[in-house]
Amino acid sequence: MRNIAKLAFGFILNLCRFILAFTLIFSGLVKANDPVGTTYKIQEYISPFVSLGDNVVVWFAGLLVLIEFLLGIGLLFGICKRMMSRAVFIFVLLMTLITVYVYVYNPISDCGCFGEALKLTNSQTLLKNIILLICASVVLVRPNWQTGFVSDHSSSLVLSYSALFISGVMMFCYLFLPVMDYSPFRIGSNLRETVSVPDSLRPVYDVKLHYKKGHDNIVIDLDDEEPDSTWEYVQTIRILKKSGKRPKVDNFFVTDSLSGEDLTDDIVYDDGYCFLLVSKDLGEANQNSVNQINSMAEYAQRNGYSFYCLTAGDSISSSRWAYETAAEYQICTSEENILKAMMHSNPGLILMHDGKIIKKWSTYNMPDATDQDKSIEELGWDKKGLQNAHRRKTLMMAALVLPLLCIFVIDRFARLMAYLRARRMKAKRSA
């Protein structure tokens, strides 16, 4: 009976360990995949308490991702079981305490635990962390009961490669945009479907106007003739008659920074090729790619493509950017949070066709249209965007799984050979 209980607890312990390991690995990987988005989320957390520079937050985010990912890898492979179990318990406990604060005071609506890949409400996040804390407590009871997958000789190699891999992913995605883009503005998404819904799917309201004069009140339909000036307007009453869909991204607008003209429909319903230079703030934008940007703007103008610059910065920053970079393209104003979601680089370039996003570049790999006479089809930009995105996802997952699998297989083979060698030696001594 005792052996059955021991086996059952051992099974539960290793199950809890794998739940913790895969959660930490997944969470670390999606954060590393989008380091800029991770820094935005960390700034949301700490902004009520302290104001830190962007560089400090970037380094802090990198350290957090590194710790989280290595804890998951260490737990998965059964490395330094006692120390790793304690470290995971402390880490999960701290995250749970932070989640309790977020749940009680609600400073943000989404914890950002899994980036854009999986959004949880604050209550769901608290429940998730409580479950993980229970799992961490179970593992902490008997850490040595974890099944190890590599020997002590290979454990340092596993951790070293994992640290190198996750650091490389963070650096690559910081410079060249996320490999796995889960945002509403990813390559392949349609801007029209993202920021609007068809009229037939929109909610329908019965709108009425409430007026009063003394103790008298009247409520009229929106299309009715308004009462005379002796009646005082009170409020507009909106009664939902038919529920409908809301756009994935609300409050998307684009206005010309000089004239104030609304250009939203011109961009969303452009049925040709359209370039969007996106910068959350041109006053903070990297100017190293200015020559490429101007080259692309000239290329677009020569070939009859639209080219807009979208920014949320003030007019002074926009004017300074236009003067310092000799920009001849149209600079427009949009909402900052939407621009942050559209592009995790400052600035970055988006190519759309018929409302569909087909290519994205960061400021560090901005194209230079030196051959101004070639069309977008001839350059291959109309097809390579989605192909390259799929290829980069495959390469990243292969770079994670294959080397670790090789280390595991080689380690198992070495242990098997050592075991067989020991048996042969024992047989010889017995003989």
Secondary structure, 3 states (H helix, E strand, C coil): CHHHHHHHHHHHHHHHHHHHHHHHHHHHHHHHHCHHHHHHHHHHHHCCCCCCCHHHHHHHHHHHHHHHHHHHHHHHHCCCHHHHHHHHHHHHHHHHHHHHHHHHHCCCCCCCCECCCECCCHHHHHHHHHHHHHHHHHHHHCHHHCCCCCCHHHHHHHHHHHHHHHHHHHHHHHHHCCCCCCCCCCCCCEHHHHHCCCHHHCCEEEEEEEEEECCEEEEEECCCCCCCCCCEEEEEEEEEEECCCCCCCCCCCCEECCCCCECHHHHHCCCCEEEEEEECCHHHCCCCCHHHHHHHHHHHHHHCCEEEEEECCCHHHHHHHHHHHCCCCEEEECCHHHHHHHCCCCCEEEEEECCEEEEEECCCCCCCCCCCCCCHHHHCHHHHHHHHHHHHHHHHHHHHHHHHHHHHHHHHHHHHHHHHHHHHHHHHHHC
